Structures are given as structure tokens and as C-alpha cells.
Amino acid sequence: MKNVSRILPMYTADTSGVCSALYELGGMTVIHDASGCNSTYTTHDEPRWYDKRSMMFISALTEMDAIMGNDEKLILDCVSAAEDLHPAFIALCGSPMPMMTGVDFEAIASEIRERTGIPTFGLHTNGTLPYISGASQAFAAIVREYVRRVPKREGFGVNVLGMTPLDFPLGAEVSVKKWLEANNMEPVCNLGMGSTLEDVKQMTSARANLVVSETGVEAAEYLRRYFDMPYVFGVPAGRGFAGKLAGLLRSASKEAAVLPEECLAYGEAADTVVIGEGVYGASLCAALHEDLGINARLLCPLPAEDIFYSHTNNTCLYAEEDIEAFLQSTRPAAVIADPLYKFIIPAGTRHIPLPHLAFSGRSFQRSIPNLINTEIKEYFK
């Protein structure tokens, strides 16, 4: 049977992607799902929950409500909670059950917005797609709702798009800020980690956007299309690639998205395979080449926009059996991937663990390295 995972777990779902993307912005996120499922979106997929709470709620959808289409209960609960908590915005997203019953989240969001006067938007999640989809929708919705044209800053301001703990360790947002400042650039908004809604409203004061994961592409495209803001793909991993990325960011043109040439795959010349999210993985391949002279290629098991992959020779495989077959046929000397991938790596191939929270959850959370603008030799030696 095709696309059945026998060994590997699934990546975090789209609903958790929404929760993570909106976590720090002061809004109320409501997941239309059965009672008791809230811990999946908080304690399992969100490490910030233990130190900083967020208004994240479950609708406690019952079988009878689902069968009878009782949307008024969800609307009244949201209105009541909003009157008590005064959130900056309300985000509604779905799970498998409302998907099967055809809940119209946009219509419900419109009704809640009319009754409360609070910006409300419905997001098309169903719990069956990876977190990339949900976080992309959430970031794009926030940008469309709050970003307006404001005067440019005197310095070279930069927004960072697509950073959440699902792809990056806690503290990565601080490292990116320090890297920007060290390269005479001013951080404006780090959408997803380390910024507020007020920072979002100032995004167009920046000169360029840095997209650090696939989740930030939709928002970056919106800002380019309507506010003439250029964007560059890349995570400033290592030292050499981080330096080149800084130079590319400062010279970015609004004409098109820019992918650093160093992110191109090395094809048959590669003796190392990196498995992971597209932008992060391609950046790591570039850092390995720049800093250590290692030729690596990316194998991405997650969705990626054509605007990224049309420029690369990297491989995108979703099914467990396809990933396993690819590794068996190419027989790389080393595979850099989450620890749980070791069970499908060919015998004799070195496995270098690189934990990914969106894949293995909290199991290896303490071992996730922060590779931003740092020496990577010790980790990948």
C-alpha cells in the first residue's frame, strides 16, 4: 500500500502549524475539535507553553454538534471568550471532523467579527496536512490583516519570516537578531518568534525580508507583490554561508525572490544527504560546503513551493518507502537527519542526528543545536 508509514512518524499537522505561528501575537486561536485534544497543540508541539502561555482553545466539538451542524455554539463560545479576554484577533482552524462535515470557517469567522468587532479569520486546516500548510496560512493571514505601508527606516531594516519552534530551537530568534546587527542590518520583525503584533505593523519599514522556512513564503510573496519588498531564502547557518547570505540580503532586488547559489544541490557529487525542511535543509547543505568542504544534497519530505524548488536540483519525496528506496539506491556516506530516521538508513551509512521538533516532538528537544552564525565543525565533524 502506497504512502503508509510503517516505521517513521508523521510530521506535525497543519493545525499545530497555525498555533505555533500565532503563538506570541496576542490573539485567540480556536481549534474546532473534540474535547481533550488541546494538549496535542500545546504541550506536544509547542515548547513555549511551559514558559509563556497563549490564548489557545479547543471548541469541544461533540458528535451531536457535528451531525446537526450546530455552528451557533462555536460562535457563541468565541464571542463569550472574546468579551472576557479581549484578544487582538481571533483565528479559527479545523481538524478532521469539521473537514468531513464541511464546516465553513470563513462564514463563521465573518459572523464572529461582526458580533465582536475583533479581526477574525478562518484558516483551512484539517489535521491531515503537514505544519507547513497551516503556518503558511497563519502568517499570510496576519500580514494581510495588519500590514500597511509605513515610512522606511533610515537603516537597512530586515524582517525574518517563517521562524517557529517547529523548525528552530528556542533562542534561534536571538541569534538571528545578533547576526543581523553584526552585519549592520536592523531587525524589524521576526514573524513567529520574538516579535509582537506592533512589530508586524511596522514590517514595511524594512528594506528586505529573509525567508528562513517554507512557512514564510506566502507572506513574503504578499509583501513583495503589494509593497515591493524583496526577499531572500536562507538560514544563516555556519560562518561562511552566513556571511554570504548577509551580503545577498543587502543587495536583494524587488524583481524576484533570491535563492543563494550555494543552496544548489551537488547531485551525483554529493556524498552526504540532509533530510529536512526545504529552506533550512538547503541552507545547511550550503553551510557544510562553505565551512567544511562537504558536498551535500537535500532530501525534503515536506511540501515546497515551486518558487523554491524550481531553482534547485534537490529531491522532494514524501512517502517512507520512496525515501528508503532513494537512500538504498544512492548509498550516501552520511545522512544528516532526525534520530528517528536511523531505522531506514542503509547499513554502513553514517547517521548524524539532527533532531527536528516537528518530526520527533519532545523526544530529542534538548539535543536540537542552534546552528545560526556559529561554528558547525564540532557538530558535524
N, C-alpha and C positions, 0 to 999 in steps of 0.2 A: 504493500500500500504506500503510495507516494505521500511525501510531506508529513510523515508520522515520526515524532521524536521518540526513539527508544531509549536513548542514553542521556542526551542533553536536555536541560530545561529550556523553557521558552523565555524570550526576552520580556521585560516588564511591559505591561499593557498600556494602551493609549490613554486610558483613564488616569493612571498614575502619572503619565506624562503631563497631563493638564494640571494635576495637583502640584507637581514639582515646579512647573513653570510659573505658576501663580502664587507660590507659597509665601513670598516675602512682600507682596504688593498691597496688602491690607484689604483684600476683597474677601468675599464669602464664596467658597466653592462647594457646590451641592452635587453629589453623585446620586443619580436616580438608581438605587439598587436596594437589595434586601437588607434588613437589619442585621448587624453583626459584621458586615463586610468592611467597615471603616478602617479597621486595623490593617487591612491589605494596603490601603493607600497612604497610611501614616507610618506605623511602626515598621512595616516590612520594606517599603520603598522610599521612605523619607527619613534620613538620618538627622535632619534638623528638628524633628518632632520632639526629641528628648531635651533640647536646649531652648527652643523657641517655638511656641505653639502658633497655629494658624487657624483661621475660621474655616475648617474643613468638615463638612457634614454629609451624612447619608440620609436618604429620604425615607428609609424603612419601608420600601415598597412591598406590599403584600400580594398574595396570589389573587385575592378578590379585586384589589385596586387595579392590578394589571389586566385581569379579564374584563372588568367593567369599564376600563379606560377612565378611571377617576383622577383626572389631571387636576381638578379643583383642590384636592387635598395637598398636592405638591405646591400649588400656587399659594394657598393659604399658609402653609408651613413656612415657605420662603418669605412671604410678606411679614408674618409674625416675627420671625428671627431677625429680619432686617430692621424692624422697628425697635427691637431690643439691642442689637449690636451695632447698628449704623455702619455697615461696611462701605468701602469706597465703591465697590461694584459687586455684582453677583454673576457667577459663572455656573451654568448648568451643563452637566455632561452625563452620558448614558453608559449602560452596562449591557450585557447580552439580553436580559429580559425585556427592557423597553425597546431594544432593537427588534425583537421578534413581534412585539405588539404595535410597532410603528408609531412611537411617541414623537410628536412634532415639537422638538425643543425650541426651535426658533419662535413658534407661536406662543409657547408658554413663557419664554423669555420676554417677548413683547408685552404680554399681559402683566407680568411682574413689574416690568419697567414702568408701565402706565400707572399701576397702583401705588408704587413706591417712589417714583421719580429718581430711582437709582439706576445707573447704567447696568444693563443686564444683557448677557449674550448666551446663546445656546451653542454648544460645541458638539460636533457629530462624532462622538466616540461610541464604541460598542463593546469594548473589552476584548476584542479578538485581534486587534492590530497592535503592532509594537508601539512603544512610547514615543517614537519619532513623530508619528502622526498626531497624537494628542498634544504634545508640547509645541509642535509647529503651529497647530490651530490656535492654541492659547496665546503664544507670543504674537501671532499675527492679529488676533482679536484685540489685544491690549494696545498694540501700535495703532491700529485703525481707530480705536476709540479715543485715545488720549494724545496722540502726537499731532502737533500743529507746527506751522512754520514760526520759528523764533530767530532772533539775530544770531549770527555766528560768533563764537568766542574769538578772542584775539589770538590765542594759541591754537595748536593743532589738536582739537578735541577728537576723541575716538569713542565709539560705542562698541561694546562687546555683546554679541548676540549668540544665544544658544547654549549658555552655560548653566547646567543644573547638576546636582549631586548624583544623578543617574549616570553621568558620564565623567564627572570630575570629582576629586576628593575635596572635602571641606578645607578651605584655605586657599584653593586654587584661584579664587577671585582676588584675594590679596596679592598673590604672586603676579597675576596679570597686571594689576594696577601698578605694582612696583616696576614691572618690566616696561610698561608704557612710560612711566615717569622717567626711568633711566634713559629712555630714548627720546626725551624731550617731547613727549606727547601727553596730553591731558585726558585722563579717564573721565567720561561724562556719565555713561550709564552702562552697567553690567547687567543686562536684562536676564534675570533668572537667579542670580546670586549677588548679594551685596549692594542692591540698589532699591530705591523706593519709587512710588508712583510719581513723586515730584521729579525724580531723575528722568523717568520716562518722558515726562512732558518737556524736558529740555533736550531731547535726543537730537533734534535738528540743529542745535547749536554746534554739533560736532562736524568735523570735516569728512570723516570716513567711518565705515563700520567694519569690524572684524568678526567674521562668522567662524565660531570655534566648533560647531557641530551642525549636523544636518537639520536640527530643530530650529535653527535660526535663519534658514534660507528664505522661507516665505516672508518673514518680517523684513529681511534685508532687501528682497525684491520690491516690496511695497515702498520702502523708503527710497530706493533708487528710482522707481518709476514716478513717484509723486513729489519727491523732494530733492531729486538729483544728487543723491548721496551714494558715492561709490562704495563697493565692499570687496573685501579680500577674504578668501578662505585660508584658514590655518590656525594651528595651535602652536604657540612659541615654545616648543619642546626643545630641550638641549640648549647648547650655546650657539653653535654655528647657524643652524636654521632659524633660531630666534632672532639673530642679528639680521639675517637676510629678509625675514618676514617684516621686521620693523621698517627697513628701507622700502620694501614694496608697498607697505601700507601708506607711507608718507607720499608716495608717488602715484597712488591709485587714481585712475580716471573714472569719471562717471559713465563712460560709454558702455562698460560691461563689467561683469564680475571677473575677478582675477584669481587664478589658481597658480601658486608658485610652481615653477618648472621642476623644482626639487621634489614635488609631490608625485611626479610621474612614475609609474611602475617601471621596474628594470627588467620585466619579462623573464625570458629564459636565463638571463644573467643573475637573477636573484637566487640566493641560496637560503634566504630566510623569509618566512611568511608571517605577517602580522594579521591577526583576526580581530576585528572590532569595528566600531562605528567609523563611518567613512572619513570625515574630516580629521578626526583625532588619529585614526589609523594611518592615513596618508601622511600626515604631519610627522608621525613617529617614524615612518619609513624614511622621510627626508632627513630627520634628525640623526637617525642611525647612519645614513650615508655621509652626512656632513661631519659629524663628530667622531664616528668610529670607522668609517670606510666600509660599512656593511651594506651590501646591496639587498634590499628587502622589497617585497611586493605585498600589497594589501589584499586580503580576502574579506569582503564585507558581507555579513549575514543579515544586514538591515537595509530597509529601503533607502534609496538615494535619488535625488533629483538628477535629471539629465544635464542640468546646468553644471553639475559637478562631474558626473561620470563620463560625459561626452568628451572631456578633456584628458581622460586618463586611460591607461591600459589595465587598470586594476580589475579584479574579478569580483562579481557580486553573486553569491549563492545563498539561498535561504534554507533549503532542506538539509537535514542532518546527513542523509545518505549522499547528497551531492558534495557536501563539504568533505566528508570522509573519503569519497572517491577521488576528489581533487588532490587531497594530501597523499593518498596512496599512489597516484599517478605521477605527481611531481617529486615526491620524496625529498622535501627540503631538509637541509642540515639542521635547521632550528625552526620552531614555531613559537611565536610570542602571542599568548592568548590567556584568557581566564583559566584558572586552575581546573575547572570542570571539563575543559576541552581535552585534558590529558587522556581521557578514556577513548578518544577516536584518533589520536595521533599515532602514526605508524611506529612500529618497534624500531629502535635505533635512532629516531629523530629526537633531538634535544628539545625539551619543553621549558620555556622560560615563562613563568607565571606572571600575568599582568591582570589582576582582579578588576572586574567590571561590575559595579553595583547593579546595573540594570540586567545583568545576566545571573550572577550568583548571589545577589542580595547581600545580606549582612554577614554571610559566611566568612568572607575574607576582607571585610571592610577595613580592618586595621592595617592590612598589608597593601592597600592601594597607594602607590607612590605619587608624589606631586612632581611631575617632570617638567614643569614650566620654568624656562630660563635657568636651568640647572645642569650640573654635570650628570650625564647619564651613563658614564663609563662604569661606575661601580655597580649599577643596577643590571646592566646588560653585558658585563664582561664575561 
